[in-house]
Structures are given as C-alpha cells and as structure tokens.
C-alpha cells in the first residue's frame, strides 16, 4: 500500500493543477446537484419491531384523520393571582386564544379546554391541545410564528401562557459561539504547531472542502435515500474533525521528509506513502465505527452513521490526493520561516556557521522526546498513575442511569420548561407523560371498556380517559395518566405491567390485542433498544478495528491494548458525565439546571465518535514507532522516534478536538452541554493519558513482546507495508540539496 500511495502522492504533487481542478469540479458539481435536488424529506423517527412503533402504525391505519404522527402542542394558560380561569372575563380570553390557534396554518384540530375537561381542580390552570396535520419537522415558519403570536397576544391580555410539545420551535444558539470558539482555537493551534500561516490554513481549507462535498452529497441524495437535513449534523462534526487531523498528519510528515533533505516531490510521495497509509487505516476504523450504528436498528441513527462515514471517506481521499497537490503549490512556504531561509536565504557567514555547528553538536530534544524519555525511565509508575486516575474518574459510571431528554430537562427560562412545570404543579407529574393504550378487536368498544376498568384499579395510574373508537369499531384508544413523571422508574414499571398483566388478561378474556405507546412509552422502548444494541455494537466495532490494527502494526498486543485504552477513556468520560449531569457535582460551574438521567444515546454516541478519534491518535503515534522498529530501532528507541515526530501532531489534533467540543458546554441546552462535555473529556483522556502516557509505558514494559504475533498468523495476514519499508528499500530519486540547506541542517532535524 505504501508504494501505491507514494506514487499517488508524487503524481498529485507533479500534476497539482489537474488534481486541484478535479476536486474543484467535484466540489462545484456536488453543490449544483444539491441545489437542483428535490427537497429532502423531514425526519421521521421510527423504531421497527418495538411495541410503540406497532401502535403508532396501527393508529395511522385505523385513525387516519387523527394525525397520529402529526405534531402536537399543549398551550397552557393560568389565570392571574386570585382569579379562576373559568371566570367569564378569563374564559373569554381563553376562547380568543383557542380561536387564534384554530386559524393557524397546518392545524388539524384544537381541543377546547372547557369542553375537554382540561381544567385543573383548583380552577386556576387549563390547557388547549393543538394537533397539526404534519409531523413536527414539516411545520413551516408560518405555523411556528402563528403559534408564538397567539400565545403572545394572550399574554398581553393578562394570562400566563406557555407552550410545550414537539410543535413548539426549540430555540437554539448552536452553530454560533461554539463553532466560532472551535475554529478560532483550531487556527491558533495549527499556527503554533506549524509556524506557518500557509501550513495552518491547508488543513482548515481541505476539511471545509471535504465537509462541503459530503454535505452536498447528502442533500443531493436526500430525496432518493430518504436522508433528512438533520442527518448531516454528525457528518459535519466528524468530517471537520478528521479532515483537519488527516491533513495535519500528512503535512507534518512532508515537513519531516523535507527536513531530512529529500527532494520536494519525493518528500510528498513519502509523506503520502507513510502518513497516507496511516490515514487510510485510521479512516477505515472511523468508517467502521460510524457504519456500525446500523446495528442499533434505529433508521435515523443508521442514516446519520452512514452519512458521516461517507464524509470521512471523502476526507481520506482529500488527504492523499488534494493535500499533496496543494503542497505542490507551496512546497517551501509550508515550512517554518527559519527553515524557508535554507531555500531562499543567503549562505551563512562564518559566525552563523559556528553557531549552527555548535547546535548540531548538541541538539536539544523537543518536548515529545523529553516526555517519552521520562515515561521510559518510570514506566510502571506512569502506568499505575494513569490507570488508577482514569479508574477513579470512571467509578461514577457504575451508577449510570439512562433516560431520554424531555421538556423537563430544558433550560428553566424556555417556554417548554415553564409549560412542563405548570402542568406538573396543577395536574400532577404524570400528566406530562400520558400513555396511549390501543385496543384492537372485533368489538373494540366492549374490550376497551374492560381494559379501562382494569387500568383504573392499577396502582400508579391517576386517571383513564373514556375510550375513543374508530368508525369501523375494531380499534379504540385510551389515554392513561400515571401518577409519576415520564423519567421516573415507576412509570417504566407501569408500562411493563400494562404490557404484561393487563394486556395478557384482556387478550384472554376478549381476544383483543393491547398495545401501549405515547412519547413516554416510545422513550422507554428507545432506551431498551439502545441498551440491547450496546454490547453487539461495541463488539462489532472493536472486533473489526482489532483486525484492521493487526494489519497495520503486525502485532496482537498493540491493537489489544489500544482497544482496552479506548474503553478506559470512554468509561472515565462517562463517569464524569454521571458525576456532573446525573449527580449534580459542579452543576453550577457547568450551568446544569436540573440533574437527571443521562441521555440514552450518550454511550453509543460516545463509542462511535470517540473510538474513531482514539484510533486516529493510536495509528498516528504508533505507526511512526512501528516504522522505526522495522528499520532497525529497538522498542525504546522506536517510542522516542514516534514521539519526536508524532507527539506534537497528536497533541495538536487532540487540543483542537477538545476545544471544539468544549465550546458546546456553554450552550443553554443541557443535552448539548452533556454531549460537548463528554466528548471533550473523552478526547482529552484518550489522547493525553492513554495514548501519550499509558501506551509508551506499556511499550517500555513489554519491550519486544509488544510486536509479537504468531508466525502462522503473520503468514496469513497480508503485508500492507504501512511503515513504508519498501519505500526505504527503493532507491530515492537523485536530487541536489541547496548549499544553504546543508548548512542549516541542524535547525531542520529538530
């Protein structure tokens, strides 16, 4: 592989105009295709095979006019202090609000609170249920504005009015300060790493091009493959991350090859042959992790994973083709200013030559070498401190409680949270998470009556509504309000009880099929689906990545410790998430308004995203160690070589990703904070504790055994030559090193 990629890199460098033109045409063409494509479909959340989904499908079939999948809004009104909502003056205001809501675009129906018995027992609070003809993602701006304007007019009349439900537009500031912070820090880190504006700008430019092509492709294929615009969120995040990382690695290797005195085209070829090979395998591990989300069997997550995997594939192709082409346009300007003088500057005078000779005689090792030497002197102590430190942080993960984000976890100043709190206060905590029970049978009305009487006797149920029967008489709906909130464990136990004992007894008596759905039941099913898929997903991702890393490193222990280190860093990050967002430690510092269960998607999401980035760091750092080992260095020397050339790159990439994710901690939404906090810590732990401390310590302790592989397995696996051994064996192209270059060589080696 190294030979092929080296030829590709030299071709791209030599024919840089053609290669750049091809990518520009791809970029423009994908943009045109995205602009010309039909409007992609809206998000449709579904979970095939779950009881909640079966019930939703049944309602859509039997109650087509009820808009079972239509957006819902509950507009909550509360009378001024000392008055009742049913007072004539206040009732007129509510009637006006209901009339305004009914006239709004895309509204299917509005339930009058006085006719639907939607008034609290103390008479101070009521709510109007608004049902829309379309799903929440298909609501227009006009529909959102009409809802907000109707509520505002009612507020001006003296009522307290708040609105909840999926039809209410979620105010979000994402895409502003968080992204600005990430891009700003990335630019600063790249400039400090490379010491060149040109070199710092290349990774940002190529990452933006790759993400642009990926997102345009998603939009262009949206209507064909049923991919919604929301699907591109993960693709944008991961595409930017790996796009910067991969270009950073190739450019860094090119500079190192130039420092060794290679001719420019040869340096580009060797950079793509060695670093490019690592990029290809690192990209494959990320693609495996993202495509593996299909194991969860949630179509939305599957599409998100595949879309992001496609964007990563584009980033890999750009790193091994467009990056060397851009290097061809600025082969010297990507170097530090002092290194560029070796090509453009005047010959050194006698005094400068003496200084250069003195520095060459006693070169100062860089920070990576000094750190590696420290770890190699005390490997056992570093290993123990690293493992115990992460293990301590990971302890809270044993108490991990998963749940789904809801309006009760939103910021306290949002209208959804205010509506949630008012309803809980006036109607009970279970009112925010009603269950919908469907009864299907020949005589649905009679069967529903029996089910309703059974449910009324069940502990934990506050109320059961009268049955609503469809015109055909074969399906009925009951609304059940629990006494506990949507995220309460008792509510989950109640759902299991209804699905088990109640459904079984009714089926035996009347032959009717009983299903439980509703938002709360859907969240419960979603959490269970994710829990059931976690271990298979982890096994698939780690297993396939293990095989890929065995091909790269020709070792059994290196990929094994890489996987264990990843699990340690992810578990530690989850432990920190539990401590802050579930237990409430340092909640004020991070702006956590209400601690509660951790989002159900968090473990799988972290595994998919962090695993890919962690394997990037592993491949970038250890491939250089493997290269030195293959070329004759012992294990300790190989570790020092890996840190000399790869330590700064890995540290820069990790700081960039940590700062990007950390920017989201400042967002108002608790779930966004949680994602940013968890990913930032996971990257920080994995890069700086696992890859840069535990990994070299293990190499020092294992010594030659770290590269052990059974002979039969070594013969069985193909030799991918990621370390570029064949490139070293091949004769280098003849070239002349400039006189200035030879004189300034001591500056370039370090």
C-alpha positions in Angstrom: 0.0 0.0 0.0 2.8 2.4 0.8 4.3 2.0 -2.7 0.9 2.7 -4.4 0.2 5.7 -2.2 3.7 7.1 -2.7 3.2 7.0 -6.4 -0.2 8.6 -6.0 1.3 11.4 -3.8 4.1 12.1 -6.3 1.5 12.2 -9.2 -0.7 14.6 -7.2 2.3 16.8 -6.4 3.5 16.8 -10.0 0.1 17.3 -11.6 -1.1 19.6 -8.9 -3.1 21.8 -11.3 -5.0 18.8 -12.7 -5.7 17.3 -9.3 -6.9 20.6 -7.8 -9.1 21.2 -10.8 -10.7 17.8 -10.4 -11.5 18.5 -6.8 -12.9 21.9 -7.7 -15.1 20.3 -10.3 -16.3 17.7 -7.8 -17.0 20.5 -5.2 -18.9 22.6 -7.7 -20.7 19.7 -9.2 -21.9 18.4 -5.8 -23.0 21.8 -4.9 -25.0 22.2 -8.1 -26.5 18.7 -7.6 -27.5 19.6 -4.1 -29.1 22.9 -5.2 -31.0 21.1 -8.0 -32.2 18.1 -6.0 -35.7 17.9 -4.7 -36.4 18.9 -1.1 -35.3 16.1 1.2 -37.8 14.5 3.4 -38.3 15.6 7.0 -37.1 13.5 9.9 -39.3 10.5 10.7 -38.3 8.8 13.9 -39.2 5.2 14.0 -38.0 2.0 15.7 -39.0 -1.1 13.7 -40.1 -4.0 15.8 -40.9 -2.1 19.0 -44.4 -2.1 20.5 -44.6 1.7 20.4 -44.0 1.7 16.7 -46.5 -1.0 16.1 -49.1 1.0 18.0 -48.3 4.2 16.0 -48.6 2.3 12.7 -51.9 0.9 13.9 -53.2 4.4 14.8 -52.1 5.8 11.4 -54.0 3.0 9.7 -57.2 3.0 11.8 -57.4 6.7 12.7 -56.1 8.4 9.6 -57.9 11.7 10.3 -56.4 11.9 13.9 -52.9 12.6 12.6 -51.3 10.1 14.8 -47.8 11.2 13.6 -48.8 14.9 13.5 -47.1 17.4 15.6 -48.7 18.3 19.0 -48.7 21.4 21.1 -50.2 22.0 24.5 -50.8 25.6 25.2 -51.0 26.1 29.0 -52.9 29.1 30.4 -53.0 30.2 34.0 -55.3 32.9 35.4 -53.9 36.0 37.3 -53.4 35.5 41.0 -56.6 35.3 43.0 -58.8 34.6 39.9 -60.2 31.4 38.3 -59.6 30.5 34.6 -63.4 29.8 34.4 -64.3 33.4 35.4 -66.2 35.0 32.5 -63.5 37.6 31.8 -60.7 35.0 31.8 -62.8 32.4 29.9 -63.3 35.0 27.1 -59.6 35.4 26.8 -59.1 31.6 26.6 -61.8 31.4 23.9 -60.0 34.0 21.9 -56.7 32.1 22.2 -58.4 28.9 21.1 -59.9 30.7 18.1 -56.5 32.1 17.1 -54.9 28.7 17.4 -57.6 27.1 15.2 -56.9 29.6 12.4 -53.1 28.9 12.4 -51.6 27.2 9.3 -51.4 23.4 9.2 -53.6 22.9 12.3 -55.8 19.9 12.2 -57.8 20.5 15.4 -57.8 22.4 18.7 -59.3 20.9 21.8 -61.3 23.5 23.8 -60.1 23.2 27.5 -63.6 23.8 28.9 -65.2 21.2 26.7 -62.5 18.7 27.1 -62.3 18.9 30.9 -58.8 20.2 30.7 -59.1 22.5 33.7 -57.2 21.9 36.9 -59.1 21.0 40.2 -58.2 24.4 41.7 -59.6 26.1 38.6 -56.6 28.3 38.0 -55.0 26.5 35.1 -56.2 25.0 31.8 -54.6 23.8 28.6 -55.6 23.6 24.9 -54.3 20.6 22.8 -53.3 21.6 19.3 -52.9 18.8 16.7 -51.2 19.5 13.4 -51.7 17.8 10.0 -48.0 17.2 9.5 -45.0 16.0 11.6 -43.0 18.4 13.6 -40.1 18.5 11.1 -42.6 19.5 8.3 -44.1 22.5 10.1 -43.5 25.8 8.3 -42.1 29.0 9.8 -45.6 30.5 9.4 -47.1 27.7 11.6 -44.4 28.3 14.3 -44.9 32.1 14.1 -48.7 31.8 14.3 -48.4 29.7 17.5 -46.0 32.1 19.1 -48.1 35.2 18.1 -51.3 33.6 19.5 -49.6 32.9 22.8 -48.1 36.4 22.9 -51.5 38.1 22.4 -53.0 36.1 25.2 -50.1 37.1 27.5 -50.8 40.7 26.8 -54.3 40.2 28.0 -53.1 39.3 31.4 -52.9 35.5 31.2 -49.8 33.4 31.9 -49.3 31.4 28.7 -46.7 28.8 27.9 -46.5 26.1 25.3 -44.9 22.7 25.1 -44.9 19.8 22.7 -42.9 18.9 19.6 -44.8 21.6 17.6 -43.1 24.3 19.6 -39.9 25.6 18.0 -36.8 24.9 20.0 -34.7 28.0 20.4 -31.1 27.1 19.9 -27.9 29.1 19.6 -25.9 26.2 18.3 -23.7 27.0 15.3 -22.7 30.3 16.8 -20.3 30.8 19.7 -19.4 27.1 19.9 -18.3 26.8 16.3 -16.6 30.2 16.5 -14.6 29.1 19.5 -13.6 25.8 17.9 -12.5 27.4 14.6 -10.6 30.1 16.4 -8.7 27.7 18.7 -8.1 25.3 15.8 -6.4 28.2 13.8 -4.3 29.2 16.8 -3.1 25.6 17.5 -2.3 25.0 13.8 -0.3 28.2 13.6 1.6 27.3 16.8 2.2 23.7 15.6 3.4 24.6 12.1 4.8 28.0 12.5 3.4 28.9 9.1 0.1 30.5 8.0 0.1 28.5 4.8 0.6 25.2 6.6 -2.0 26.2 9.2 -4.5 27.1 6.5 -4.3 23.9 4.5 -5.9 21.6 7.0 -8.8 24.1 7.6 -9.3 24.6 3.8 -9.2 20.9 2.9 -11.5 20.0 5.8 -14.0 22.6 4.7 -13.9 21.3 1.1 -14.4 17.7 2.3 -17.3 18.6 4.5 -18.8 20.7 1.8 -18.7 17.8 -0.7 -20.1 15.4 1.9 -23.0 17.6 3.0 -23.8 18.4 -0.7 -23.8 14.7 -1.5 -26.2 14.1 1.5 -28.5 16.8 0.2 -28.3 15.6 -3.4 -29.3 12.1 -2.4 -31.7 13.1 0.3 -34.9 12.6 -1.6 -33.7 9.3 -3.2 -32.4 7.7 0.0 -34.8 9.3 2.4 -32.0 11.3 4.2 -33.1 14.4 6.0 -31.1 17.6 6.6 -30.7 16.7 10.3 -28.8 13.6 9.3 -25.9 15.8 8.2 -25.2 17.1 11.8 -23.0 14.2 12.7 -21.4 14.2 9.3 -20.4 17.9 9.7 -18.9 17.3 13.2 -16.9 14.3 12.3 -16.0 15.5 8.8 -14.4 18.6 10.2 -12.6 16.7 13.0 -11.0 14.0 10.8 -10.5 16.4 7.9 -8.2 18.6 10.0 -6.5 15.6 11.6 -5.7 13.8 8.4 -4.3 16.8 6.6 -2.4 17.8 9.7 -0.7 14.4 9.7 0.3 14.4 6.0 1.6 17.9 6.1 3.6 17.2 9.2 5.2 14.2 7.6 6.0 16.2 4.5 7.8 18.8 6.6 9.8 16.0 8.3 10.8 14.5 5.0 11.9 17.9 3.8 13.9 18.3 7.0 15.8 15.1 6.1 16.9 16.7 2.9 14.6 15.0 0.4 13.6 16.5 -2.9 10.2 18.1 -2.8 8.3 15.7 -5.0 10.0 12.7 -3.2 9.1 14.2 0.2 5.4 14.5 -0.9 5.5 10.9 -2.2 7.0 9.5 1.0 4.6 11.6 3.1 1.6 10.1 1.4 3.1 6.7 1.3 3.7 6.5 5.0 1.4 9.1 6.7 -1.2 8.5 4.0 -1.2 4.8 4.8 -1.9 5.6 8.4 -4.7 8.0 7.3 -6.3 5.3 5.2 -6.4 2.8 8.1 -7.4 5.4 10.6 -10.2 6.4 8.3 -11.3 2.8 7.9 -11.6 2.4 11.7 -13.8 5.6 11.9 -16.0 4.4 9.0 -16.4 1.0 10.7 -17.5 2.7 14.0 -20.0 5.0 12.2 -21.4 2.5 9.8 -21.8 0.1 12.8 -24.6 2.3 14.1 -26.8 0.3 11.8 -26.6 -2.5 14.5 -28.9 -0.3 16.7 -31.7 -0.8 14.2 -33.0 2.8 14.5 -33.2 4.1 10.9 -32.4 7.7 11.9 -29.1 6.6 13.6 -28.3 4.3 10.7 -28.6 7.2 8.2 -26.6 9.5 10.4 -23.8 7.0 10.8 -23.7 6.1 7.1 -23.8 9.8 6.1 -20.9 10.6 8.5 -19.0 7.6 7.2 -19.3 8.8 3.7 -17.9 12.2 4.7 -15.0 10.5 6.4 -14.2 8.6 3.2 -14.1 11.9 1.4 -11.7 13.3 4.0 -9.4 10.3 3.5 -9.4 10.8 -0.3 -8.7 14.5 0.1 -5.8 13.8 2.4 -4.0 11.5 0.0 -4.7 13.5 -3.2 -5.6 17.1 -2.7 -3.3 17.8 0.2 -0.1 16.7 -1.8 -1.4 18.8 -4.7 -1.7 21.9 -2.5 1.8 21.1 -1.2 3.0 21.3 -4.8 1.8 24.9 -5.0 3.6 25.9 -1.8 6.3 23.3 -1.2 8.5 25.6 0.8 6.0 28.0 2.3 4.6 25.3 4.5 7.9 25.2 6.4 8.7 27.4 9.3 10.1 30.8 8.4 13.6 29.9 9.7 13.5 26.7 7.6 12.4 28.5 4.5 15.6 30.6 4.6 17.5 27.4 3.8 16.0 27.6 0.3 15.6 31.4 -0.2 18.2 32.9 2.2 21.8 33.9 1.7 24.6 31.5 2.7 25.6 31.5 6.3 28.5 33.7 7.3 31.3 32.3 9.5 29.7 33.4 12.8 26.3 31.9 11.8 28.1 28.7 10.7 29.9 28.3 14.0 26.5 28.6 15.8 25.0 26.1 13.5 27.8 23.6 14.1 27.6 24.1 17.9 23.8 23.4 17.9 24.4 20.4 15.6 26.9 19.0 18.1 24.4 19.2 21.0 20.9 19.2 19.6 18.1 20.0 22.1 15.4 17.3 22.1 11.9 18.5 21.6 9.2 18.2 24.2 7.9 14.9 22.8 11.3 13.3 23.2 11.7 14.6 26.7 8.3 13.3 27.7 8.9 9.9 26.1 12.2 9.6 27.9 10.5 10.4 31.2 7.9 7.7 30.7 10.6 5.2 29.6 12.5 5.8 32.8 9.4 5.2 35.0 7.0 3.1 33.0 5.5 1.2 36.0 4.7 4.4 37.9 3.3 6.2 34.9 1.1 3.2 34.1 -0.2 2.9 37.6 -1.0 6.6 37.9 -2.7 6.7 34.5 -4.8 3.6 35.1 -5.7 4.5 38.7 -6.5 8.1 37.7 -8.9 7.1 34.9 -10.3 4.3 37.0 -11.2 6.7 39.8 -12.9 9.1 37.4 -14.8 6.1 35.9 -16.3 5.0 39.3 -19.5 7.0 38.9 -20.2 5.2 35.6 -21.3 2.2 37.7 -24.3 4.3 38.8 -25.2 5.3 35.2 -29.0 5.9 34.7 -30.2 6.3 31.1 -33.2 8.3 30.0 -34.4 10.5 27.2 -34.2 14.3 27.2 -37.6 15.9 27.6 -39.1 19.3 28.3 -38.5 18.7 32.0 -34.7 18.9 31.4 -34.7 22.0 29.2 -33.4 25.3 30.5 -35.6 26.9 33.1 -36.3 30.0 31.0 -37.7 28.2 28.0 -41.5 28.2 27.3 -41.4 24.4 27.1 -39.9 24.0 30.6 -42.3 26.6 32.0 -45.3 24.7 30.5 -44.0 21.4 31.8 -43.6 22.8 35.4 -47.1 24.4 35.4 -48.7 21.2 34.2 -46.9 19.1 36.8 -47.9 21.6 39.5 -51.6 21.8 38.5 -52.3 18.3 37.1 -49.6 16.0 38.7 -46.2 14.9 37.4 -47.6 12.1 35.3 -49.6 14.5 33.2 -46.6 15.4 31.1 -46.1 11.8 30.1 -49.5 10.2 29.3 -49.7 6.7 27.9 -51.8 5.8 24.9 -53.3 2.3 25.0 -54.7 0.9 21.8 -57.3 -1.9 21.9 -57.8 -3.8 18.6 -60.5 -6.5 18.3 -63.9 -7.3 16.8 -65.8 -5.4 19.5 -63.2 -2.8 20.4 -65.6 -0.7 22.4 -66.5 -3.5 24.8 -62.9 -4.7 25.1 -61.7 -1.1 25.7 -64.3 -0.8 28.5 -62.9 -3.9 30.2 -59.3 -2.6 29.8 -60.3 0.8 31.2 -61.9 -0.8 34.3 -58.8 -2.9 34.8 -56.5 0.1 34.4 -58.5 2.2 36.9 -57.6 -0.3 39.6 -53.9 -0.4 38.9 -51.6 1.4 41.4 -49.7 4.2 39.8 -52.4 5.4 37.4 -54.0 8.7 38.2 -56.8 8.7 35.5 -58.1 6.8 32.5 -60.0 8.6 29.7 -63.1 7.2 28.1 -62.4 5.1 25.0 -62.4 6.6 21.6 -63.5 4.1 18.9 -62.8 4.4 15.2 -65.7 4.3 12.7 -65.1 0.7 11.8 -65.4 -0.3 15.5 -62.3 -2.5 15.5 -59.9 -0.2 17.3 -60.1 2.0 20.4 -57.8 4.4 22.2 -57.5 5.0 25.9 -55.3 7.8 27.4 -53.7 6.8 30.7 -52.1 9.4 33.0 -49.6 7.9 35.5 -49.0 9.3 39.0 -45.3 9.6 38.3 -43.3 11.6 35.8 -42.0 10.4 32.4 -38.5 9.8 33.6 -39.5 8.0 36.8 -38.6 4.3 37.2 -42.1 3.7 38.5 -43.5 4.9 35.2 -41.4 2.4 33.3 -42.5 -0.4 35.6 -46.1 0.7 35.0 -45.6 0.4 31.2 -44.2 -3.1 31.7 -47.1 -4.0 33.9 -49.7 -2.9 31.4 -48.0 -4.7 28.5 -47.7 -7.8 30.6 -50.5 -8.5 33.0 -53.2 -6.2 31.7 -52.6 -7.0 28.0 -52.4 -10.7 28.7 -55.6 -10.8 30.8 -57.6 -8.7 28.3 -56.4 -10.9 25.4 -57.5 -14.0 27.3 -61.0 -12.5 28.0 -61.9 -10.8 24.8 -59.2 -11.8 22.3 -58.3 -8.1 21.8 -54.7 -7.0 21.2 -53.4 -4.4 23.6 -50.5 -2.1 22.7 -49.0 0.8 24.7 -47.5 3.8 23.0 -47.1 7.6 23.5 -44.0 9.6 23.9 -43.1 8.2 27.3 -43.5 4.6 26.1 -41.6 5.4 23.0 -38.7 6.8 25.1 -38.8 3.6 27.2 -38.6 1.4 24.1 -35.9 3.6 22.6 -33.8 3.2 25.7 -34.2 -0.5 25.7 -33.3 -0.8 22.1 -30.1 1.1 22.7 -29.3 -1.0 25.8 -29.8 -4.2 23.8 -27.6 -2.9 21.0 -24.8 -1.6 23.1 -22.8 -4.8 23.5 -23.2 -6.1 19.9 -22.3 -2.6 18.6 -19.2 -2.5 20.9 -18.2 -6.0 19.9 -18.6 -5.3 16.2 -16.7 -2.0 16.2 -13.8 -3.2 18.5 -13.6 -6.5 16.7 -13.3 -5.1 13.2 -11.0 -2.4 14.3 -8.8 -5.0 16.0 -8.4 -6.8 12.7 -7.5 -3.6 10.9 -4.9 -2.6 13.6 -3.4 -6.1 13.3 -2.9 -5.5 9.6 -1.3 -2.1 10.4 1.0 -3.0 13.3 1.6 -6.7 12.6 1.0 -7.3 16.3 -1.6 -8.9 18.6 -0.8 -6.9 21.7 -0.7 -3.4 20.2 -4.4 -3.5 18.9 -5.4 -5.2 22.2 -4.0 -2.5 24.4 -5.4 0.1 22.0 -8.9 -1.3 22.5 -8.5 -1.5 26.3 -7.2 2.0 26.5 -10.2 3.3 24.5 -12.6 1.5 26.8 -10.8 3.0 29.8 -11.0 6.6 28.5 -14.7 6.3 27.4 -15.7 4.8 30.8 -13.8 7.6 32.6 -15.6 10.2 30.4 -19.0 8.6 31.2 -18.1 8.6 34.9 -17.5 12.4 34.7 -20.8 12.8 32.8 -22.7 10.9 35.6 -21.0 12.9 38.3 -21.9 16.3 36.8 -25.2 15.8 34.9 -26.7 13.0 37.0 -25.4 13.6 40.5 -25.1 17.3 40.1 -21.4 17.7 41.1 -20.1 21.1 39.9 -23.6 21.7 38.4 -23.3 25.4 38.9 -19.9 25.6 37.2 -21.2 23.9 34.1 -24.7 25.5 34.1 -26.6 22.3 34.7 -30.0 23.5 35.9 -31.6 20.1 36.8 -29.5 16.9 37.2 -31.2 13.8 35.9 -30.7 10.6 33.9 -28.0 10.6 31.2 -29.3 10.7 27.6 -29.8 7.1 26.3 -27.8 7.7 23.1 -24.8 9.0 25.0 -22.9 5.7 25.5 -23.3 4.5 21.9 -22.7 8.0 20.5 -19.5 8.4 22.5 -18.3 4.9 21.5 -18.9 5.7 17.8 -17.3 9.2 17.8 -14.5 8.7 20.4 -13.5 5.3 19.1 -12.8 6.7 15.7 -10.8 9.7 17.0 -9.0 7.5 19.5 -7.8 5.1 16.8 -6.7 8.0 14.8 -4.3 9.0 17.6 -3.2 5.4 18.1 -2.4 5.0 14.4 -0.7 8.4 14.0 1.5 7.8 17.0 2.3 4.1 16.8 2.8 3.8 13.1 5.9 6.0 13.4 7.1 3.8 16.2 6.5 0.7 14.1 8.3 2.4 11.2 11.4 3.0 13.3 11.2 -0.5 14.7 11.1 -2.1 11.3 14.0 0.0 10.2 16.2 -1.4 13.0 15.5 0.6 16.2 14.8 -1.2 19.4 11.4 -0.7 21.1 12.6 2.1 23.4 14.2 3.9 20.5 11.1 3.4 18.4 9.0 5.0 21.2 11.2 8.1 21.3 11.1 8.3 17.5 7.4 8.1 17.5 7.1 11.0 20.0 9.8 13.0 18.3 7.8 13.2 15.1 4.2 12.3 16.2 3.8 13.7 19.7 3.2 17.3 18.6 0.8 16.3 15.8 -1.3 14.1 18.2 -1.3 16.8 20.9 -2.4 19.5 18.4 -5.1 17.3 17.0 -6.4 16.5 20.5 -6.4 20.1 21.6 -8.3 21.1 18.5 -11.0 18.5 19.1 -11.2 19.2 22.8 -11.7 22.9 22.2 -14.3 22.3 19.5 -16.3 20.0 21.8 -15.8 22.2 24.8 -17.4 25.1 23.0 -20.7 23.3 23.3 -20.5 23.3 27.1 -21.5 26.9 27.0 -24.8 26.2 25.2 -28.0 26.6 27.1 -29.5 23.2 26.3 -28.5 20.6 28.9 -28.3 17.8 26.4 -25.9 19.8 24.2 -23.8 20.6 27.3 -23.7 16.9 28.0 -22.5 15.9 24.6 -19.9 18.6 24.5 -18.6 17.8 28.0 -18.5 14.0 27.4 -16.7 14.2 24.1 -14.2 16.8 25.2 -13.2 14.8 28.2 -13.1 11.5 26.3 -10.7 13.0 23.7 -8.6 14.6 26.4 -8.3 11.4 28.4 -7.6 9.2 25.4 -5.0 11.4 23.8 -3.1 12.7 26.7 -3.5 9.9 29.3 -3.9 6.8 27.3 -2.0 7.4 24.0 0.7 9.6 25.4 1.3 8.0 28.8 -0.2 4.5 29.2 0.8 3.4 25.7 4.5 4.3 25.9 4.7 2.8 29.4 3.3 -0.5 28.1 5.8 -0.5 25.3 8.6 0.0 27.8 7.4 -2.9 29.9 6.6 -5.2 27.1 9.7 -4.3 25.0 10.0 -6.7 22.0 6.9 -8.6 23.1 4.8 -5.7 22.2 5.3 -6.6 18.5 4.6 -10.3 19.0 2.5 -12.1 16.5 2.1 -15.9 15.9 4.1 -16.9 12.9 1.1 -18.7 11.3 -1.0 -15.5 11.7 1.9 -13.4 10.3 2.0 -15.5 7.2 -1.8 -15.5 6.9 -2.3 -11.7 7.1 -1.3 -9.6 4.0 1.6 -7.2 4.4 0.2 -3.7 4.0 3.6 -2.1 4.5 2.1 0.9 6.3 5.5 1.7 7.7 7.0 2.2 4.2 9.7 -0.5 4.4 9.5 -0.9 0.6 9.9 2.8 0.1 13.2 2.7 2.1 14.4 -0.2 0.0 13.7 1.6 -3.2 16.4 4.0 -4.5 15.5 7.6 -3.9 15.3 10.0 -6.8 18.6 11.9 -7.2 18.5 15.4 -6.1 20.7 18.3 -5.1 20.4 19.7 -1.6 20.9 23.5 -1.7 24.1 24.8 -0.1 22.0 26.8 2.4 20.1 23.7 3.2 23.2 21.7 4.1 24.5 24.5 6.2 21.2 24.8 8.1 20.5 21.1 8.5 20.9 21.2 12.3 17.9 23.6 12.6 15.7 21.3 10.4 16.3 18.0 12.2 14.9 19.1 15.5 
